[in-house]
Amino acid sequence: MVAEVDTDGSGAVDFQEVLQVAAKPQQLPYSKIDLLRSFRMFADTEAPAGCILPDTLETALLRHCQDLLDAKEISRLVHTLATNSNGYVNYKDLINLFMPR
């Protein structure tokens, strides 16, 4: 996944590469609602609405996405996400950012 977006071969996805991906029209096999439900399914019950702990997200991705990303890529992806003051990733905001419709 990172290799597909990392056009300069640096091993990391920089802001310009994110913009290039964001500007492309996407035909996704899932809806915004599907994605929200998926995150909700993995989030801890005590997590605030729309939030997930980075460790919980990493565990879910390791369990269900190893055919797409290796453990190092998953860890790097999760640990680049911003967290709020309580240590949670606000997945609802991220989904709204990348899937505004």
All heavy atoms as an XYZ file, in Angstrom:
787
protein
N       0.826     -1.186      0.000
C       0.000      0.000      0.000
C       0.876      1.258      0.000
O       0.665      2.152     -0.785
C      -0.931     -0.035      1.206
C      -1.839      1.163      1.307
S      -2.837      1.061      2.789
C      -4.435      1.191      2.073
N       1.856      1.304      0.896
C       2.747      2.453      0.955
C       3.518      2.570     -0.351
O       3.666      3.663     -0.896
C       3.702      2.356      2.166
C       4.760      3.440      2.126
C       2.915      2.443      3.470
N       3.986      1.442     -0.873
C       4.768      1.456     -2.109
C       3.971      2.020     -3.285
O       4.531      2.680     -4.163
C       5.252      0.054     -2.437
N       2.666      1.793     -3.297
C       1.827      2.314     -4.374
C       1.747      3.833     -4.358
O       1.638      4.473     -5.397
C       0.416      1.744     -4.262
C       0.319      0.277     -4.522
C      -1.076     -0.261     -4.243
O      -2.035      0.526     -4.287
O      -1.187     -1.460     -3.983
N       1.789      4.425     -3.168
C       1.640      5.869     -3.015
C       2.988      6.571     -2.994
O       3.111      7.714     -3.405
C       0.851      6.178     -1.717
C       0.711      7.664     -1.500
C      -0.511      5.509     -1.760
N       4.017      5.884     -2.548
C       5.364      6.443     -2.396
C       6.034      6.569     -3.758
O       6.887      5.774     -4.124
C       6.175      5.556     -1.456
C       7.577      6.064     -1.240
O       7.817      7.278     -1.390
O       8.452      5.229     -0.923
N       5.677      7.603     -4.506
C       6.163      7.748     -5.884
C       7.638      8.116     -5.969
O       8.275      7.854     -6.980
C       5.327      8.797     -6.644
O       5.370     10.044     -5.935
C       3.886      8.330     -6.796
N       8.197      8.731     -4.912
C       9.606      9.098     -4.968
C      10.538      8.023     -4.401
O      11.752      8.180     -4.396
C       9.862     10.444     -4.289
C       9.587     10.441     -2.791
O       9.321      9.364     -2.223
O       9.626     11.537     -2.193
N       9.969      6.911     -3.911
C      10.764      5.798     -3.417
C      11.478      6.045     -2.108
O      12.422      5.340     -1.763
N      11.028      7.027     -1.331
C      11.697      7.371     -0.069
C      11.392      6.394      1.064
O      12.038      6.424      2.099
C      11.293      8.783      0.369
O       9.911      8.806      0.711
N      10.376      5.558      0.887
C       9.986      4.644      1.953
C       8.952      5.234      2.887
O       8.515      4.594      3.828
N       8.570      6.477      2.631
C       7.546      7.147      3.436
C       6.611      7.894      2.495
O       6.976      8.224      1.365
C       8.186      8.122      4.419
N       5.423      8.146      2.963
C       4.459      8.899      2.167
C       4.488     10.343      2.651
O       4.181     10.629      3.810
C       3.037      8.310      2.317
C       2.033      9.126      1.537
C       3.025      6.863      1.866
N       4.909     11.248      1.770
C       4.959     12.654      2.166
C       3.664     13.372      1.765
O       2.792     12.791      1.121
C       6.195     13.347      1.582
C       6.229     13.365      0.065
O       5.171     13.544     -0.573
O       7.330     13.209     -0.499
N       3.551     14.608      2.182
C       2.319     15.364      1.988
C       1.947     15.475      0.509
O       0.782     15.334      0.148
C       2.449     16.752      2.615
C       1.186     17.555      2.560
C       0.076     17.160      3.294
C       1.097     18.680      1.770
C      -1.098     17.887      3.244
C      -0.072     19.418      1.715
C      -1.170     19.018      2.460
N       2.908     15.719     -0.355
C       2.642     15.842     -1.791
C       2.053     14.550     -2.348
O       1.138     14.566     -3.162
C       3.929     16.221     -2.541
C       3.705     16.599     -3.981
C       2.846     17.850     -4.141
O       2.890     18.754     -3.342
N       2.024     17.878     -5.176
N       2.562     13.416     -1.901
C       2.049     12.123     -2.363
C       0.625     11.884     -1.854
O      -0.208     11.339     -2.580
C       2.985     11.008     -1.925
C       4.318     11.065     -2.665
C       5.419     10.235     -2.017
O       5.390     10.015     -0.794
O       6.320      9.809     -2.753
N       0.334     12.324     -0.644
C      -1.035     12.224     -0.117
C      -1.976     13.063     -0.971
O      -3.075     12.629     -1.324
C      -1.094     12.657      1.363
C      -2.535     12.803      1.827
C      -0.356     11.672      2.239
N      -1.546     14.258     -1.316
C      -2.377     15.134     -2.157
C      -2.644     14.504     -3.520
O      -3.758     14.604     -4.048
C      -1.712     16.499     -2.333
C      -1.661     17.391     -1.107
C      -0.930     18.689     -1.429
C      -3.047     17.678     -0.573
N      -1.648     13.853     -4.094
C      -1.828     13.212     -5.394
C      -2.873     12.112     -5.322
O      -3.714     11.978     -6.204
C      -0.500     12.644     -5.903
C       0.492     13.704     -6.311
C       1.859     13.126     -6.627
O       2.126     11.947     -6.413
N       2.752     13.971     -7.126
N      -2.836     11.324     -4.260
C      -3.816     10.249     -4.087
C      -5.198     10.836     -3.830
O      -6.194     10.382     -4.388
C      -3.396      9.303     -2.936
C      -4.514      8.343     -2.586
C      -2.140      8.550     -3.322
N      -5.262     11.856     -2.984
C      -6.545     12.465     -2.635
C      -7.217     13.104     -3.850
O      -8.452     13.162     -3.917
C      -6.354     13.496     -1.533
N      -6.425     13.574     -4.798
C      -6.983     14.247     -5.963
C      -7.557     13.278     -6.993
O      -8.363     13.664     -7.832
C      -5.908     15.114     -6.624
N      -7.163     12.008     -6.907
C      -7.653     11.020     -7.864
C      -9.055     10.572     -7.486
O      -9.331     10.295     -6.322
C      -6.741      9.785     -7.879
C      -5.371     10.025     -8.434
C      -4.582      8.745     -8.394
C      -3.165      8.974     -8.876
N      -2.369      7.750     -8.770
N      -9.950     10.473     -8.455
C     -11.269      9.917     -8.142
C     -11.133      8.450     -7.755
O     -10.382      7.706     -8.365
C     -12.053     10.065     -9.441
C     -11.127     10.599    -10.469
C      -9.806     10.858     -9.830
N     -11.836      8.068     -6.714
C     -11.730      6.704     -6.201
C     -13.043      5.950     -6.381
O     -14.098      6.481     -6.113
C     -11.372      6.729     -4.708
C     -10.081      7.457     -4.390
C      -8.858      6.714     -4.879
O      -8.790      5.495     -4.803
N      -7.892      7.446     -5.397
N     -12.941      4.724     -6.822
C     -14.073      3.812     -6.862
C     -13.810      2.755     -5.802
O     -13.084      1.804     -6.035
C     -14.209      3.169     -8.258
C     -14.601      4.136     -9.338
C     -15.995      4.695     -9.107
O     -16.852      4.059     -8.508
N     -16.223      5.904     -9.559
N     -14.354      2.970     -4.635
C     -14.093      2.074     -3.513
C     -15.153      0.985     -3.433
O     -16.322      1.232     -3.695
C     -14.061      2.869     -2.211
C     -13.010      3.986     -2.158
C     -13.176      4.814     -0.894
C     -11.616      3.399     -2.230
N     -14.744     -0.204     -3.000
C     -15.696     -1.317     -2.895
C     -16.507     -1.283     -1.598
O     -17.189     -2.238     -1.272
C     -14.788     -2.547     -2.944
C     -13.511     -2.075     -2.349
C     -13.387     -0.623     -2.782
N     -16.421     -0.197     -0.855
C     -17.146     -0.060      0.407
C     -17.602      1.383      0.555
O     -17.072      2.290     -0.070
C     -16.265     -0.474      1.590
C     -14.889      0.148      1.537
C     -14.662      1.437      1.999
C     -13.817     -0.544      0.988
C     -13.410      2.022      1.920
C     -12.561      0.026      0.900
C     -12.367      1.312      1.383
O     -11.135      1.882      1.298
N     -18.598      1.582      1.395
C     -19.129      2.928      1.615
C     -18.548      3.530      2.891
O     -17.920      2.835      3.701
C     -20.655      2.867      1.738
O     -21.021      2.244      2.957
N     -18.798      4.795      3.077
C     -18.394      5.490      4.287
C     -19.033      4.824      5.518
O     -18.375      4.618      6.538
C     -18.806      6.951      4.174
C     -18.370      7.834      5.285
C     -18.781      9.273      4.951
C     -18.436     10.235      6.030
N     -18.782     11.614      5.664
N     -20.277      4.453      5.391
C     -20.996      3.797      6.489
C     -20.347      2.451      6.820
O     -20.177      2.104      7.991
C     -22.489      3.640      6.150
C     -23.147      5.013      6.128
C     -23.180      2.720      7.134
C     -24.566      5.026      5.596
N     -19.960      1.689      5.799
C     -19.277      0.408      6.015
C     -17.987      0.606      6.804
O     -17.676     -0.159      7.720
C     -18.935     -0.279      4.696
C     -20.136     -0.712      3.898
O     -21.191     -0.976      4.505
O     -20.009     -0.789      2.660
N     -17.246      1.629      6.439
C     -15.976      1.905      7.094
C     -16.187      2.316      8.550
O     -15.492      1.837      9.452
C     -15.234      2.991      6.327
C     -13.752      3.128      6.534
C     -13.022      1.812      6.382
C     -13.179      4.159      5.584
N     -17.170      3.170      8.809
C     -17.483      3.571     10.183
C     -17.884      2.364     11.032
O     -17.442      2.214     12.174
C     -18.589      4.624     10.193
C     -18.186      6.020      9.725
C     -19.418      6.873      9.453
C     -17.279      6.692     10.742
N     -18.694      1.487     10.474
C     -19.110      0.272     11.192
C     -17.925     -0.629     11.498
O     -17.851     -1.226     12.567
C     -20.142     -0.500     10.367
C     -21.506      0.106     10.385
C     -22.482     -0.747      9.601
N     -23.751     -0.070      9.489
C     -24.544     -0.146      8.445
N     -24.222     -0.890      7.402
N     -25.694      0.502      8.416
N     -17.007     -0.731     10.555
C     -15.831     -1.573     10.764
C     -14.980     -1.059     11.918
O     -14.559     -1.826     12.782
C     -14.987     -1.638      9.496
O     -15.695     -2.274      8.474
N     -14.727      0.236     11.932
C     -13.954      0.806     13.033
C     -14.687      0.598     14.354
O     -14.084      0.226     15.356
C     -13.709      2.304     12.816
C     -12.459      2.602     12.047
C     -12.507      2.855     10.692
C     -11.227      2.644     12.684
C     -11.356      3.150      9.974
C     -10.067      2.929     11.984
C     -10.139      3.187     10.629
N     -15.980      0.845     14.358
C     -16.779      0.700     15.568
C     -16.712     -0.730     16.110
O     -16.673     -0.954     17.312
C     -18.236      1.086     15.281
C     -18.869      1.875     16.392
C     -20.286      2.330     16.055
N     -20.304      3.345     15.020
C     -21.042      3.289     13.910
N     -21.859      2.283     13.688
N     -20.997      4.256     13.023
N     -16.673     -1.687     15.198
C     -16.625     -3.088     15.595
C     -15.333     -3.411     16.364
O     -15.339     -4.218     17.292
C     -16.729     -3.973     14.347
C     -16.770     -5.444     14.643
S     -17.103     -6.439     13.188
C     -15.595     -6.275     12.262
N     -14.226     -2.776     15.995
C     -12.943     -3.070     16.629
C     -12.630     -2.175     17.821
O     -11.809     -2.539     18.661
C     -11.801     -2.971     15.606
C     -11.879     -4.036     14.567
C     -12.178     -3.723     13.255
C     -11.675     -5.367     14.903
C     -12.267     -4.720     12.286
C     -11.756     -6.371     13.943
C     -12.054     -6.032     12.641
N     -13.270     -1.023     17.925
C     -12.987     -0.100     19.031
C     -13.444     -0.695     20.358
O     -14.427     -1.435     20.425
C     -13.679      1.237     18.775
N     -12.722     -0.382     21.404
C     -13.097     -0.824     22.744
C     -14.420     -0.190     23.141
O     -14.718      0.947     22.759
C     -12.023     -0.411     23.760
C     -10.672     -1.036     23.454
O     -10.645     -2.201     23.021
O      -9.650     -0.351     23.653
N     -15.196     -0.903     23.929
C     -16.514     -0.396     24.345
C     -16.405      0.863     25.193
O     -17.321      1.681     25.197
C     -17.297     -1.480     25.119
O     -16.507     -1.926     26.215
C     -17.653     -2.646     24.219
N     -15.291      1.042     25.896
C     -15.133      2.243     26.720
C     -14.536      3.424     25.944
O     -14.406      4.516     26.480
C     -14.303      1.950     27.968
C     -12.876      1.544     27.715
C     -12.684      0.041     27.515
O     -13.650     -0.730     27.541
O     -11.536     -0.363     27.300
N     -14.200      3.224     24.692
C     -13.654      4.305     23.868
C     -14.745      5.337     23.565
O     -15.901      4.983     23.363
C     -13.105      3.752     22.557
N     -14.366      6.611     23.529
C     -15.344      7.634     23.137
C     -15.869      7.352     21.725
O     -15.178      6.741     20.905
C     -14.531      8.935     23.160
C     -13.323      8.640     23.994
C     -13.060      7.176     23.838
N     -17.073      7.801     21.443
C     -17.675      7.596     20.119
C     -16.756      8.139     19.030
O     -16.232      9.243     19.139
C     -19.033      8.282     20.057
N     -16.553      7.333     17.990
C     -15.736      7.755     16.855
C     -14.241      7.642     17.085
O     -13.454      8.123     16.279
N     -13.831      6.995     18.189
C     -12.411      6.916     18.529
C     -11.969      5.471     18.747
O     -12.773      4.610     19.081
C     -12.132      7.722     19.796
S     -12.378      9.495     19.602
N     -10.672      5.245     18.554
C     -10.070      3.936     18.782
C      -8.643      4.148     19.284
O      -7.972      5.108     18.884
C     -10.090      3.090     17.483
C      -9.724      1.638     17.748
C      -9.213      3.704     16.403
C     -10.003      0.708     16.565
N      -8.206      3.278     20.184
C      -6.823      3.349     20.652
C      -5.887      2.857     19.549
O      -6.214      1.898     18.828
C      -6.632      2.478     21.893
C      -7.212      3.029     23.188
C      -7.180      1.963     24.280
C      -6.454      4.267     23.632
N      -4.729      3.498     19.395
C      -3.789      3.053     18.364
C      -3.423      1.572     18.478
O      -3.356      0.875     17.467
C      -2.567      3.949     18.585
C      -3.115      5.177     19.217
C      -4.252      4.709     20.076
N      -3.212      1.066     19.691
C      -2.864     -0.349     19.860
C      -3.993     -1.267     19.406
O      -3.747     -2.329     18.832
C      -2.503     -0.644     21.315
C      -1.162     -0.046     21.719
O      -0.380      0.325     20.825
O      -0.905      0.054     22.932
N      -5.231     -0.856     19.670
C      -6.389     -1.647     19.242
C      -6.483     -1.670     17.727
O      -6.734     -2.717     17.123
C      -7.691     -1.058     19.850
O      -7.554     -1.009     21.278
C      -8.902     -1.875     19.467
N      -6.258     -0.524     17.101
C      -6.275     -0.440     15.642
C      -5.156     -1.294     15.045
O      -5.382     -2.046     14.091
C      -6.143      1.012     15.193
C      -6.077      1.256     13.697
C      -7.314      0.727     12.993
C      -5.900      2.747     13.423
N      -3.983     -1.206     15.628
C      -2.859     -1.991     15.114
C      -3.141     -3.491     15.213
O      -2.887     -4.242     14.265
C      -1.582     -1.637     15.878
C      -0.346     -2.296     15.317
C       0.935     -1.767     15.920
O       0.910     -0.867     16.778
O       1.995     -2.288     15.525
N      -3.700     -3.932     16.322
C      -4.044     -5.343     16.492
C      -5.054     -5.793     15.439
O      -4.908     -6.864     14.835
C      -4.602     -5.587     17.912
O      -3.591     -5.246     18.861
C      -5.019     -7.034     18.098
N      -6.076     -4.976     15.198
C      -7.094     -5.320     14.193
C      -6.478     -5.391     12.800
O      -6.769     -6.318     12.029
C      -8.225     -4.293     14.225
N      -5.619     -4.435     12.476
C      -4.985     -4.439     11.151
C      -4.044     -5.635     10.992
O      -3.984     -6.241      9.920
C      -4.237     -3.129     10.915
C      -5.111     -1.885     10.760
C      -4.260     -0.623     10.719
C      -5.987     -1.982      9.525
N      -3.305     -5.959     12.041
C      -2.419     -7.131     11.979
C      -3.216     -8.412     11.762
O      -2.802     -9.300     11.027
C      -1.588     -7.245     13.260
C      -0.439     -6.260     13.390
C       0.114     -6.273     14.813
C       0.659     -6.548     12.379
N      -4.369     -8.491     12.384
C      -5.194     -9.690     12.283
C      -5.873     -9.804     10.911
O      -6.006    -10.886     10.361
C      -6.250     -9.685     13.382
C      -7.038    -10.979     13.449
C      -7.991    -11.027     14.634
N      -7.271    -10.801     15.881
C      -7.699     -9.993     16.860
N      -8.825     -9.350     16.738
N      -6.997     -9.843     17.962
N      -6.295     -8.680     10.354
C      -7.150     -8.729      9.170
C      -6.533     -8.177      7.879
O      -7.153     -8.307      6.825
C      -8.455     -7.986      9.453
C      -9.228     -8.584     10.572
N      -9.961     -9.742     10.426
C      -9.349     -8.215     11.869
C     -10.523    -10.049     11.579
N     -10.163     -9.141     12.478
N      -5.356     -7.598      7.949
C      -4.794     -6.964      6.747
C      -3.378     -7.404      6.423
O      -2.697     -6.750      5.640
C      -4.819     -5.446      6.906
S      -6.463     -4.756      7.040
N      -2.914     -8.507      6.986
C      -1.543     -8.928      6.724
C      -1.305     -9.334      5.280
O      -0.169     -9.355      4.844
C      -1.135    -10.045      7.667
C      -0.757     -9.515      9.029
C      -0.004    -10.523      9.845
O      -0.285    -11.711      9.785
N       0.962    -10.067     10.609
N      -2.381     -9.602      4.535
C      -2.193     -9.915      3.119
C      -1.965     -8.645      2.301
O      -1.506     -8.718      1.160
C      -3.379    -10.705      2.575
C      -4.704    -10.005      2.779
O      -4.859     -9.272      3.773
O      -5.606    -10.206      1.948
N      -2.248     -7.482      2.893
C      -2.067     -6.206      2.198
C      -0.831     -5.440      2.674
O      -0.184     -4.757      1.891
C      -3.304     -5.319      2.398
C      -4.627     -5.889      1.903
C      -5.781     -5.000      2.332
C      -4.597     -6.045      0.389
N      -0.551     -5.533      3.980
C       0.558     -4.794      4.579
C       1.319     -5.708      5.523
O       0.709     -6.528      6.206
C       0.028     -3.606      5.396
C      -0.771     -2.538      4.680
C      -1.479     -1.655      5.687
C       0.140     -1.708      3.803
N       2.636     -5.525      5.613
C       3.367     -6.304      6.602
C       3.304     -5.590      7.953
O       2.855     -4.454      8.057
C       4.797     -6.594      6.149
C       5.680     -5.360      6.018
O       5.531     -4.414      6.825
O       6.545     -5.358      5.130
N       3.747     -6.253      8.999
C       3.635     -5.731     10.364
C       4.342     -4.385     10.528
O       3.846     -3.493     11.223
C       4.191     -6.744     11.360
N       5.480     -4.220      9.871
C       6.228     -2.961      9.970
C       5.432     -1.812      9.342
O       5.364     -0.714      9.898
C       7.592     -3.115      9.291
C       8.495     -1.932      9.437
C       9.855     -2.209      8.799
C      10.740     -0.989      8.893
N      12.036     -1.229      8.262
N       4.836     -2.057      8.187
C       4.018     -1.023      7.526
C       2.792     -0.670      8.365
O       2.437      0.499      8.480
C       3.578     -1.490      6.145
C       4.691     -1.562      5.125
C       4.234     -2.173      3.817
O       3.526     -3.196      3.832
O       4.590     -1.602      2.768
N       2.167     -1.682      8.950
C       0.993     -1.438      9.791
C       1.386     -0.594     10.996
O       0.723      0.388     11.320
C       0.347     -2.768     10.220
C      -0.333     -3.422      9.006
C      -0.647     -2.552     11.358
C      -0.826     -4.836      9.242
N       2.459     -0.954     11.644
C       2.921     -0.200     12.810
C       3.244      1.238     12.437
O       2.842      2.181     13.138
C       4.150     -0.876     13.413
O       4.589     -0.162     14.534
N       3.944      1.427     11.340
C       4.312      2.773     10.903
C       3.068      3.584     10.568
O       2.958      4.749     10.947
C       5.252      2.695      9.695
C       5.778      4.053      9.287
C       6.838      3.981      8.233
N       6.527      3.021      7.186
C       7.432      2.441      6.422
N       8.702      2.708      6.593
N       7.075      1.603      5.488
N       2.113      2.973      9.899
C       0.865      3.652      9.552
C       0.120      4.097     10.805
O      -0.261      5.256     10.931
C      -0.020      2.723      8.717
C      -1.433      3.208      8.437
C      -1.410      4.396      7.490
C      -2.277      2.094      7.867
N      -0.071      3.184     11.742
C      -0.828      3.490     12.959
C      -0.131      4.570     13.784
O      -0.781      5.488     14.293
C      -1.059      2.214     13.789
C      -1.620      2.544     15.162
C      -1.993      1.266     13.046
N       1.174      4.494     13.890
C       1.893      5.438     14.744
C       2.104      6.807     14.105
O       2.595      7.720     14.769
C       3.185      4.813     15.242
C       2.915      3.717     16.227
N       2.804      2.398     15.843
C       2.650      3.744     17.550
C       2.509      1.667     16.896
N       2.400      2.446     17.941
N       1.708      6.979     12.867
C       1.746      8.311     12.263
C       0.418      9.051     12.441
O       0.341     10.246     12.193
C       2.073      8.258     10.757
O       1.079      7.498     10.095
C       3.442      7.684     10.505
N      -0.613      8.339     12.903
C      -1.920      8.971     13.102
C      -1.900      9.844     14.347
O      -1.346      9.477     15.379
C      -3.010      7.902     13.241
C      -3.231      7.010     12.036
C      -4.196      5.879     12.392
C      -3.747      7.810     10.861
N      -2.522     11.002     14.234
C      -2.617     11.914     15.374
C      -3.578     11.341     16.410
O      -4.573     10.702     16.062
C      -3.108     13.277     14.909
N      -3.263     11.567     17.666
C      -4.147     11.152     18.746
C      -4.619     12.382     19.512
O      -3.958     13.421     19.513
C      -3.433     10.193     19.725
O      -2.270     10.828     20.237
C      -3.056      8.889     19.042
N      -5.768     12.238     20.168
C      -6.270     13.344     20.978
C      -5.579     13.332     22.346
O      -4.706     12.495     22.604
C      -7.800     13.288     21.089
C      -8.315     12.065     21.816
O      -7.598     11.417     22.570
N      -9.579     11.746     21.595
N      -5.988     14.220     23.238
C      -5.325     14.346     24.543
C      -5.484     13.092     25.403
O      -4.733     12.895     26.353
C      -5.858     15.569     25.286
O      -7.257     15.443     25.497
N      -6.460     12.245     25.084
C      -6.666     11.003     25.819
C      -5.982      9.799     25.161
O      -6.152      8.667     25.600
C      -8.163     10.718     25.977
C      -8.841     11.758     26.827
O      -8.283     12.219     27.813
N     -10.042     12.151     26.454
N      -5.257     10.035     24.071
C      -4.519      8.972     23.410
C      -5.296      8.196     22.365
O      -4.837      7.166     21.895
N      -6.470      8.684     21.979
C      -7.302      7.999     20.989
C      -7.119      8.606     19.601
O      -6.910      9.810     19.457
C      -8.787      8.117     21.360
C      -9.201      7.259     22.523
C      -9.205      7.758     23.813
C      -9.597      5.945     22.323
C      -9.596      6.969     24.892
C      -9.981      5.141     23.391
C      -9.981      5.672     24.675
O     -10.363      4.878     25.719
N      -7.235      7.769     18.586
C      -7.313      8.211     17.190
C      -8.786      8.458     16.906
O      -9.627      7.598     17.162
C      -6.772      7.125     16.230
C      -7.019      7.516     14.781
C      -5.303      6.868     16.482
N      -9.116      9.631     16.379
C     -10.496      9.942     16.026
C     -10.732      9.453     14.599
O     -10.500     10.162     13.632
C     -10.766     11.433     16.153
C     -12.232     11.768     16.008
O     -12.936     11.177     15.190
N     -12.700     12.711     16.792
N     -11.182      8.207     14.485
C     -11.378      7.625     13.151
C     -12.532      8.275     12.418
O     -12.519      8.362     11.190
C     -11.555      6.107     13.227
C     -12.795      5.609     13.930
C     -14.028      5.594     13.300
C     -12.727      5.129     15.224
C     -15.162      5.123     13.952
C     -13.843      4.652     15.870
C     -15.067      4.654     15.232
O     -16.184      4.195     15.863
N     -13.506      8.770     13.122
C     -14.637      9.423     12.457
C     -14.160     10.663     11.692
O     -14.544     10.876     10.543
C     -15.708      9.786     13.481
C     -16.993     10.247     12.867
C     -18.062     10.427     13.926
C     -19.366     10.857     13.296
N     -20.404     11.086     14.313
N     -13.307     11.463     12.310
C     -12.762     12.642     11.633
C     -11.914     12.240     10.430
O     -11.962     12.881      9.383
C     -11.927     13.490     12.586
C     -12.766     14.289     13.575
O     -14.017     14.335     13.421
O     -12.177     14.864     14.505
N     -11.111     11.180     10.580
C     -10.268     10.729      9.463
C     -11.119     10.253      8.286
O     -10.825     10.568      7.127
C      -9.338      9.606      9.915
C      -8.190     10.005     10.821
C      -7.470      8.770     11.340
C      -7.226     10.916     10.088
N     -12.159      9.498      8.588
C     -13.046      9.013      7.522
C     -13.724     10.181      6.834
O     -13.809     10.236      5.603
C     -14.062      7.999      8.077
C     -13.341      6.718      8.490
C     -15.161      7.698      7.056
C     -14.188      5.747      9.284
N     -14.182     11.157      7.614
C     -14.823     12.336      7.017
C     -13.848     13.146      6.178
O     -14.228     13.731      5.168
C     -15.456     13.212      8.108
C     -16.722     12.601      8.659
O     -17.447     11.897      7.966
N     -16.997     12.863      9.922
N     -12.582     13.164      6.574
C     -11.559     13.879      5.812
C     -11.321     13.230      4.450
O     -11.261     13.889      3.419
C     -10.248     13.928      6.610
C      -9.040     14.549      5.916
C      -9.266     16.035      5.679
C      -7.800     14.313      6.744
N     -11.214     11.902      4.447
C     -10.882     11.188      3.213
C     -12.090     10.758      2.409
O     -11.966     10.444      1.225
C      -9.995      9.981      3.521
C      -8.613     10.385      3.938
C      -8.236     10.358      5.267
C      -7.704     10.840      3.009
C      -6.973     10.748      5.660
C      -6.436     11.234      3.378
C      -6.062     11.192      4.717
N     -13.255     10.734      3.033
C     -14.492     10.340      2.337
C     -15.590     11.351      2.649
O     -16.528     11.035      3.366
C     -14.931      8.938      2.757
C     -13.950      7.848      2.417
S     -14.530      6.233      2.974
C     -15.716      5.852      1.684
N     -15.460     12.576      2.159
C     -16.422     13.605      2.547
C     -17.851     13.342      2.134
O     -18.779     13.887      2.706
C     -15.873     14.868      1.876
C     -14.978     14.400      0.799
C     -14.476     13.052      1.209
N     -18.098     12.483      1.162
C     -19.472     12.214      0.708
C     -20.079     11.081      1.448
O     -19.566     10.187      1.928
C     -19.493     11.899     -0.783
C     -19.039     13.075     -1.595
C     -19.045     12.722     -3.082
N     -17.824     13.249     -3.643
C     -16.847     12.528     -4.128
N     -16.907     11.237     -4.177
N     -15.788     13.093     -4.617
